[in-house]
Amino acid sequence: MAKHIEEKFETYHKDNPHVYDLFVRFAKEAKESGRDKFSAYAIFERIRWFVDVETRGDRFKVNNNYRPYYARKMMEEYPEFHDFFHIRELQ
C-alpha cells in the first residue's frame, strides 16, 4: 500500500511544487526559532492556515498521507534536517 501512496505523492508533488516550497519554508522557520525537532503535522496545518487565511488566490488541498514523504524528502535534500522530524517506518 505504501508504494501506491508514494506514487500518488510523486504525482502530486510534480503537479504542486509550491506545497513543498511552503513545507521547506515553514520547517526552516521552525528550526531558526531554536527547535531541534518539529512536527510535519504542524507544518501541514501551517500550510493550510497560510493558504486559507493569509493569502489570496487559488486554494489547494494537501493530503495528510503525504506528510511522511515531504518530511523524508526534506531530510534527504537538506542534511541539516536529517533528524528534525520524527518518522516511522512506512507500512
C-alpha positions as CSV (number, residue, x, y, z in Angstrom):
1,M,0.0,0.0,0.0
2,A,2.8,2.4,0.8
3,K,4.1,2.2,-2.8
4,H,0.6,3.2,-4.1
5,I,0.6,6.3,-1.8
6,E,4.2,7.1,-2.7
7,E,3.3,7.0,-6.4
8,K,0.4,9.4,-5.7
9,F,2.7,11.6,-3.7
10,E,5.2,11.8,-6.6
11,T,2.4,12.8,-9.0
12,Y,1.0,15.4,-6.5
13,H,4.5,16.8,-5.8
14,K,5.2,17.2,-9.6
15,D,1.9,19.0,-10.1
16,N,2.1,21.1,-6.9
17,P,5.8,22.1,-6.2
18,H,4.6,25.1,-4.3
19,V,3.4,22.8,-1.4
20,Y,7.0,21.5,-0.9
21,D,8.3,25.1,-1.1
22,L,6.0,26.0,1.7
23,F,6.9,22.9,3.7
24,V,10.6,23.8,3.4
25,R,9.9,27.4,4.3
26,F,8.0,26.7,7.4
27,A,10.4,23.9,8.5
28,K,13.3,26.3,8.2
29,E,11.3,28.9,10.2
30,A,10.8,26.3,12.9
31,K,14.4,25.4,13.0
32,E,15.5,29.0,13.1
33,S,13.3,29.6,16.1
34,G,15.6,27.2,18.0
35,R,13.8,23.9,17.7
36,D,15.8,20.7,17.3
37,K,12.8,18.7,16.4
38,F,9.4,19.6,14.9
39,S,6.2,18.0,13.6
40,A,5.4,17.6,9.9
41,Y,1.8,17.5,11.0
42,A,2.2,21.1,12.5
43,I,3.8,22.2,9.2
44,F,0.9,20.9,7.2
45,E,-1.5,22.8,9.5
46,R,0.6,25.9,9.0
47,I,0.4,25.4,5.2
48,R,-3.4,25.2,5.5
49,W,-3.5,28.3,7.6
50,F,-1.3,30.2,5.2
51,V,-3.3,29.2,2.2
52,D,-6.7,29.7,3.7
53,V,-6.2,32.8,5.9
54,E,-3.0,34.7,4.9
55,T,-3.0,34.6,1.1
56,R,-5.3,35.4,-1.7
57,G,-5.6,33.3,-4.8
58,D,-6.1,29.7,-5.7
59,R,-6.7,27.4,-2.7
60,F,-5.4,23.8,-2.8
61,K,-5.7,20.8,-0.6
62,V,-2.9,18.9,1.0
63,N,-3.3,15.2,1.7
64,N,-2.2,14.1,5.2
65,N,-1.0,10.9,3.8
66,Y,1.8,12.8,2.1
67,R,3.3,14.2,5.3
68,P,5.9,11.5,5.8
69,Y,7.0,11.8,2.2
70,Y,7.5,15.6,2.5
71,A,9.5,15.1,5.7
72,R,11.7,12.4,4.2
73,K,12.2,14.4,1.1
74,M,13.3,17.4,3.1
75,M,15.6,15.4,5.3
76,E,17.2,13.9,2.2
77,E,17.7,17.2,0.4
78,Y,18.7,19.3,3.5
79,P,21.3,17.4,5.6
80,E,20.9,19.8,8.5
81,F,17.3,18.5,8.8
82,H,18.4,14.8,8.9
83,D,16.7,14.1,12.3
84,F,14.4,17.2,12.5
85,F,11.2,15.1,12.0
86,H,10.2,12.1,14.0
87,I,9.4,9.5,11.3
88,R,8.2,5.9,11.5
89,E,8.8,3.1,9.1
90,L,6.4,3.2,6.2
91,Q,3.9,0.4,6.1
